[in-house]
Amino acid sequence: MSSSTALEVSRLSKEYVIGEQRGGYSTMRDAVAHTFATVVRGDRRPRPRRTRIWALDDVSFELERGEALGVIGHNGAGKTTILKILSRITAPTKGEVRVKGHVGSLLEVGTGFHPELTGRDNVYLNGAILGMHRREIKRKFDEIVSFAEIEQFIDTPVKRYSSGMYVRLAFAVAAHLEPDILIVDEVLAVGDAAFQRKCLGKMGDASYEGRTVLFVSHNMGAVRALTRRAIWLDHGRLKADGETTTVVSDYLTSTEAGEGATVADLRDDSVRRGVHKPMTRKVRFESAALLGPTGDAVVRLPERVPLRVEVTFRVVEAIRFLELYLRVKTLDGRWLFSSFSGQRETAIEAGTYRTVCEFPDNPLAPGSFAIELIARGIENHDLVPNAVRFEVDAVAEGDIRYAVNQLGLIRLDSAWSEIQRADSARELVDDAIT
């Protein structure tokens, strides 16, 4: 373990036994009765069946001091288990963890809050539970209350708080810890949108101040914003470890249905996961495809090539008018740009229709994206949030050495003027004025 390493996880494994029951203390009488039932009466009841699962299986990684690491994966992948081991809440079955410095954990916001106590009392109580000294809590008290935005109610019992006020105060206490290693597990989904942005800023400050951060979340946007490196856990095993943008993109790609299909069959309801079915069946999308330069359906498109999407929909019975929307977004749901077909107010007869939406100036940088389709009318509507998933590939651009490494989701043409000395430029301006 080098001097710059804050955390080292070596071949970490954790086994759980499902169905195992632990009884209380048994007496001599219980033992004699059990022996009599088994031997004399032949009462051999089968023991409950037990299943062994590995919540973590041979996971290894290192974290440098001041580094922020995102931990992602599906529910049950082992994310919380690894954080509980690092926080010393549970012990590993196998493996070793080496830690340099004090560890602070934000595993569950509000743990230790007592409903009968006031907000002021709970700040001191919760701070003590989280490992803060009384002097430290007193020094940070005003800052904590100001961050939670509940100054007016600080001396009110928390049982009278709204749920938003409760979690804001709880997070404010936890966020003002100053450990060497900060472990954060799904605690940023608190309060309204403005407070969530404030929470993200606070977590970002911890990283900028040189603290080591482990951040677990299903919010891929937050993971991208707070970390430069991420690990992907899948059924207890380490599936990927690398740059956050790449790992998150690979993870989101793996969760999409119909991976590798060039033409998405939108008649299959599995493609519409998590979406309410249309109230009417007058209009329904049937298929969608991304068209390549030759007009064939593709799943990968070179950058700078026009973005063309072919959509097929069926009109079950005549409708009065129809509006079509197409939105291009990231796989974690961030909208990038969209197109609107305009209102078609003439009657549309029953039948199958085809249309193509084209963006001639495709601004997408290399990465993974999705297309959302919406059809709206007076008595009809349909929505497919991930109708098409596709990749944009980088293309060499002459001698522009670092073009493929530009940050951002959108790539726009730009131009720089000639670099001149500031005093020379000023002389030119003065000459022009005179």
C-alpha positions in Angstrom: 0.0 0.0 0.0 1.7 3.2 -1.2 1.8 6.4 0.7 -0.7 8.1 -1.7 -3.2 5.2 -1.4 -6.1 6.0 0.9 -8.1 2.7 0.5 -7.1 -0.7 -0.7 -9.6 -3.5 -1.2 -8.0 -6.9 -1.9 -10.1 -10.0 -3.0 -13.1 -9.0 -0.9 -15.9 -11.5 -0.6 -19.1 -11.6 1.5 -21.3 -14.7 1.8 -24.9 -14.7 3.2 -27.0 -17.7 4.0 -30.7 -17.4 3.1 -33.1 -19.4 5.3 -30.8 -19.7 8.3 -32.6 -19.2 11.5 -30.8 -18.4 14.7 -32.7 -19.4 17.8 -32.3 -18.1 21.4 -30.3 -19.8 24.1 -31.3 -23.5 24.7 -31.4 -25.2 28.0 -30.6 -28.8 29.1 -34.3 -29.5 29.1 -34.6 -28.4 25.5 -31.6 -30.6 24.5 -33.1 -33.7 26.2 -36.5 -33.1 24.7 -34.9 -32.8 21.2 -32.9 -36.0 21.6 -36.0 -37.9 22.8 -38.1 -36.7 19.8 -35.3 -37.6 17.4 -34.1 -41.0 18.7 -37.0 -42.5 20.6 -40.0 -41.3 18.6 -38.2 -41.1 15.3 -39.3 -37.5 14.7 -36.8 -36.6 12.0 -38.1 -33.4 10.6 -36.1 -32.1 7.6 -34.0 -29.0 8.4 -35.0 -25.9 6.5 -33.3 -25.6 3.2 -30.6 -23.0 3.1 -29.2 -21.1 0.2 -25.8 -19.5 0.1 -25.2 -16.4 -2.0 -22.1 -14.3 -2.5 -23.1 -10.7 -2.2 -19.4 -9.9 -3.1 -17.1 -12.2 -4.9 -13.4 -11.5 -5.2 -13.6 -7.7 -5.6 -10.3 -5.7 -5.6 -9.5 -2.0 -6.2 -7.4 0.8 -4.9 -8.4 4.4 -4.2 -5.9 7.3 -4.2 -6.0 10.1 -1.6 -8.3 12.8 -2.8 -9.9 10.6 -5.5 -13.7 10.4 -6.0 -15.0 7.0 -7.0 -18.5 6.2 -8.2 -20.0 2.7 -7.5 -22.8 1.7 -9.8 -24.8 -1.5 -10.6 -28.2 -2.9 -10.4 -30.2 -3.6 -7.2 -28.5 -6.5 -5.4 -25.2 -6.0 -7.2 -23.3 -5.7 -3.9 -22.9 -1.9 -3.7 -24.3 -1.4 -0.2 -22.6 -4.5 1.1 -19.2 -3.2 0.1 -19.9 0.1 1.8 -21.0 -1.6 5.0 -17.8 -3.6 5.1 -15.8 -0.4 4.6 -17.8 1.3 7.3 -17.2 -1.7 9.7 -20.9 -2.4 10.0 -20.4 -6.0 8.8 -17.3 -8.2 8.4 -16.1 -9.7 5.2 -16.1 -13.5 4.6 -12.9 -13.4 2.8 -10.4 -10.7 1.7 -8.8 -7.7 3.2 -9.5 -3.9 3.5 -6.8 -1.4 4.3 -7.8 2.1 5.2 -5.6 5.2 6.0 -7.5 7.9 7.9 -10.9 8.4 9.5 -13.9 7.1 7.7 -17.3 8.9 7.7 -20.4 7.2 6.4 -23.6 8.7 5.0 -25.4 5.4 4.5 -28.9 6.4 5.7 -29.9 9.9 6.3 -31.6 10.6 9.6 -30.4 7.6 11.5 -30.5 8.5 15.2 -33.1 11.3 14.9 -35.6 11.3 17.8 -39.1 12.6 16.9 -39.7 14.1 20.4 -36.5 16.2 20.4 -36.2 19.6 18.7 -34.1 20.1 15.6 -31.4 21.7 17.7 -31.2 18.7 20.0 -31.2 16.3 17.1 -28.3 18.2 15.4 -26.1 17.5 18.5 -27.5 13.9 18.9 -27.0 12.9 15.2 -23.7 14.6 15.0 -22.4 12.6 18.0 -23.7 9.4 16.4 -21.8 10.2 13.2 -18.6 10.8 15.2 -18.4 14.6 15.6 -17.2 16.1 18.9 -19.5 18.5 20.7 -17.1 21.4 20.1 -17.1 20.6 16.3 -20.9 20.5 16.2 -21.1 23.8 18.1 -18.7 25.5 15.7 -20.6 24.3 12.7 -24.1 24.6 14.1 -25.1 27.8 12.4 -23.7 26.6 9.1 -25.7 23.3 9.4 -29.0 25.1 10.1 -28.4 27.6 7.3 -27.7 24.8 4.8 -30.9 23.0 5.8 -32.9 26.2 5.5 -35.0 25.6 8.6 -33.8 28.4 10.9 -37.3 29.3 11.9 -38.1 25.8 13.1 -34.9 24.7 14.7 -36.4 24.7 18.2 -39.5 22.7 17.0 -39.8 19.0 17.7 -38.9 17.1 14.5 -42.1 15.1 14.7 -43.8 18.2 13.4 -41.4 18.6 10.5 -42.5 17.8 6.9 -40.6 15.0 5.3 -38.6 17.5 3.3 -37.5 19.5 6.3 -36.6 16.3 8.1 -34.3 15.0 5.4 -32.8 18.4 4.7 -31.7 18.7 8.4 -30.5 15.2 8.5 -28.4 15.6 5.3 -27.0 18.9 6.5 -25.6 17.3 9.7 -24.1 14.4 7.7 -22.7 16.6 5.0 -20.7 18.6 7.4 -18.6 15.7 8.5 -14.9 16.2 7.8 -13.5 12.6 7.5 -10.5 11.6 5.4 -12.7 9.1 3.6 -16.3 9.9 2.9 -18.7 7.1 2.0 -22.0 8.2 0.5 -24.9 5.8 -0.3 -28.0 7.1 -2.1 -28.5 10.1 0.2 -28.6 12.8 -2.5 -32.2 12.0 -3.5 -33.5 14.3 -0.8 -35.6 17.5 -0.9 -36.6 19.4 -4.0 -34.5 20.0 -7.1 -32.8 23.2 -5.7 -31.7 21.4 -2.5 -30.5 18.4 -4.5 -28.2 20.7 -6.5 -27.0 22.1 -3.2 -26.2 18.6 -2.0 -24.3 17.8 -5.1 -22.3 21.0 -4.7 -21.5 20.0 -1.1 -20.3 16.5 -2.1 -18.3 18.1 -4.9 -16.6 20.4 -2.4 -15.6 17.4 -0.3 -13.7 16.0 -3.3 -12.1 19.4 -4.2 -10.9 19.8 -0.6 -8.9 16.6 -1.0 -11.1 14.1 0.8 -11.4 10.7 -0.7 -15.1 9.9 -1.7 -16.9 6.7 -2.5 -20.3 7.6 -4.0 -23.0 5.0 -4.6 -26.1 6.1 -6.6 -28.6 5.1 -9.3 -28.5 8.7 -10.5 -26.0 8.4 -13.3 -26.0 12.2 -13.9 -24.9 12.7 -10.3 -22.2 10.0 -10.6 -20.9 11.7 -13.8 -20.9 15.1 -12.1 -19.1 14.0 -8.9 -16.6 11.4 -10.0 -14.0 10.9 -12.7 -13.6 7.2 -12.0 -16.2 4.5 -11.4 -16.5 0.8 -10.8 -19.4 -1.4 -12.0 -20.6 -4.2 -9.8 -22.6 -7.0 -11.3 -23.9 -9.9 -9.1 -21.2 -9.3 -6.6 -18.3 -9.2 -9.1 -16.3 -6.3 -10.4 -17.3 -6.0 -14.0 -15.6 -2.7 -15.0 -13.2 -0.2 -13.5 -12.3 3.0 -15.4 -13.3 6.4 -16.5 -16.7 7.3 -15.2 -18.1 8.3 -18.6 -17.1 5.1 -20.2 -18.2 2.8 -17.3 -21.6 4.5 -17.0 -22.2 4.4 -20.7 -21.4 0.6 -20.8 -23.6 0.0 -17.8 -26.6 1.9 -19.2 -26.1 0.2 -22.6 -26.3 -3.2 -20.9 -29.6 -2.4 -19.3 -31.4 -1.4 -22.5 -33.7 -3.9 -24.1 -33.2 -5.0 -27.7 -29.5 -4.5 -27.7 -28.0 -5.0 -31.2 -31.3 -4.7 -33.0 -31.1 -2.4 -36.0 -34.9 -2.0 -36.3 -36.7 -1.6 -33.0 -40.1 -3.5 -32.9 -42.2 -1.1 -30.8 -45.2 -3.4 -30.9 -43.5 -5.3 -28.1 -44.6 -3.9 -24.7 -41.2 -5.0 -23.2 -39.7 -2.0 -25.0 -42.1 0.3 -23.2 -41.0 -0.7 -19.7 -42.1 1.7 -17.0 -44.5 3.5 -19.2 -48.3 3.6 -18.9 -50.0 2.1 -21.9 -51.9 4.5 -24.1 -55.4 5.3 -23.0 -56.6 4.7 -26.6 -55.3 2.6 -29.3 -56.0 5.0 -32.2 -52.2 5.7 -32.8 -49.4 3.4 -31.9 -45.7 3.4 -32.9 -44.7 0.1 -34.6 -41.0 0.5 -35.4 -38.1 2.9 -35.4 -34.6 2.7 -36.9 -31.6 4.9 -37.3 -30.5 5.2 -40.9 -26.9 5.1 -41.9 -25.2 7.0 -44.8 -26.4 4.4 -47.3 -30.0 4.3 -46.0 -29.7 1.0 -44.2 -30.7 0.6 -40.5 -27.7 0.8 -38.2 -26.9 1.0 -34.5 -23.6 2.8 -34.9 -23.2 6.1 -36.7 -20.0 8.0 -37.5 -19.9 11.5 -36.0 -20.8 14.4 -38.3 -23.0 12.2 -40.4 -26.6 13.4 -40.6 -28.9 11.9 -38.0 -31.9 10.3 -39.8 -34.6 8.4 -37.9 -37.3 6.4 -39.7 -40.5 6.0 -37.8 -43.5 3.7 -38.6 -46.8 4.1 -36.8 -50.3 2.7 -37.2 -53.6 4.6 -37.1 -56.3 2.2 -36.0 -59.2 4.5 -36.9 -59.5 7.9 -38.4 -58.2 10.8 -36.3 -58.6 14.5 -36.6 -55.0 15.7 -36.2 -51.6 14.4 -35.1 -48.4 15.8 -33.6 -45.1 13.9 -33.6 -42.2 14.6 -31.3 -38.7 13.1 -31.5 -36.2 13.8 -28.7 -32.5 12.8 -28.6 -31.2 12.2 -25.1 -28.5 10.5 -23.1 -29.1 7.0 -21.8 -29.6 8.5 -18.3 -32.4 10.6 -19.5 -30.9 14.1 -20.2 -32.6 15.7 -23.2 -30.2 17.2 -25.7 -32.4 18.4 -28.6 -35.7 17.6 -30.2 -37.8 18.0 -33.3 -41.6 18.7 -33.7 -43.4 17.6 -36.8 -46.0 20.4 -36.6 -49.7 19.9 -36.4 -51.4 17.9 -39.1 -55.0 19.1 -38.8 -56.4 17.3 -41.8 -58.1 14.0 -41.1 -55.8 10.9 -41.2 -57.4 7.7 -42.3 -56.7 4.3 -40.7 -53.5 2.6 -42.0 -49.8 2.3 -41.5 -47.6 5.4 -42.1 -43.9 6.1 -42.4 -41.9 9.3 -41.8 -38.3 10.2 -41.5 -36.9 12.9 -39.2 -33.5 14.3 -40.2 -30.9 16.5 -38.4 -28.5 17.4 -41.2 -26.0 19.1 -38.8 -25.5 16.2 -36.4 -23.8 17.8 -33.4 -23.4 14.6 -31.2 -20.0 13.8 -29.8 -18.9 10.2 -29.6 -21.0 8.3 -27.0 -24.2 6.4 -26.4 -27.6 8.0 -27.0 -31.4 7.2 -27.1 -34.4 8.5 -29.0 -37.8 9.1 -27.4 -40.9 9.2 -29.6 -44.2 10.9 -28.7 -47.5 11.0 -30.7 -50.1 13.4 -29.5 -53.6 14.3 -30.6 -57.0 15.1 -29.1 -58.1 11.6 -28.5 -54.9 9.6 -29.0 -51.4 9.5 -27.8 -48.4 7.2 -27.6 -45.0 7.4 -25.9 -41.8 5.2 -26.2 -39.0 6.6 -24.0 -36.2 4.5 -25.5 -37.4 3.7 -29.0 -33.9 3.6 -30.5 -30.5 3.3 -28.8 -27.4 4.0 -30.8 -23.7 4.8 -30.7 -21.8 7.7 -32.3 -18.3 6.7 -33.2 -15.3 9.0 -33.3 -13.8 9.8 -36.7 -10.2 11.0 -37.3 -10.2 14.7 -38.2 -6.9 15.2 -40.0 -4.3 16.6 -37.7 -6.7 17.6 -34.9 -4.9 15.4 -32.4 -7.2 15.8 -29.4 -10.6 16.1 -31.1 -11.8 12.7 -29.9 -11.0 13.6 -26.3 -13.1 16.7 -26.2 -15.4 16.8 -23.2 -19.2 17.2 -23.6 -22.1 15.6 -25.3 -22.4 18.1 -28.1 -19.7 19.0 -30.6 -20.1 22.4 -32.4 -17.8 24.0 -34.9 -15.8 26.9 -33.6 -13.0 29.2 -34.6 -10.2 31.1 -32.7 -8.7 34.3 -33.8 -4.9 34.7 -34.2 -3.1 34.9 -30.8 -1.5 38.3 -30.4 0.2 40.2 -27.6 -2.2 42.2 -25.6 -0.2 45.4 -26.0 0.0 45.0 -29.7 -3.7 44.4 -30.0 -4.3 47.5 -27.9 -2.1 49.6 -30.2 -4.1 48.4 -33.2 -7.3 49.5 -31.4 -5.8 52.9 -30.6 -4.7 53.4 -34.2 -8.1 52.6 -35.4 -9.7 55.1 -33.0 -7.3 57.9 -34.0 
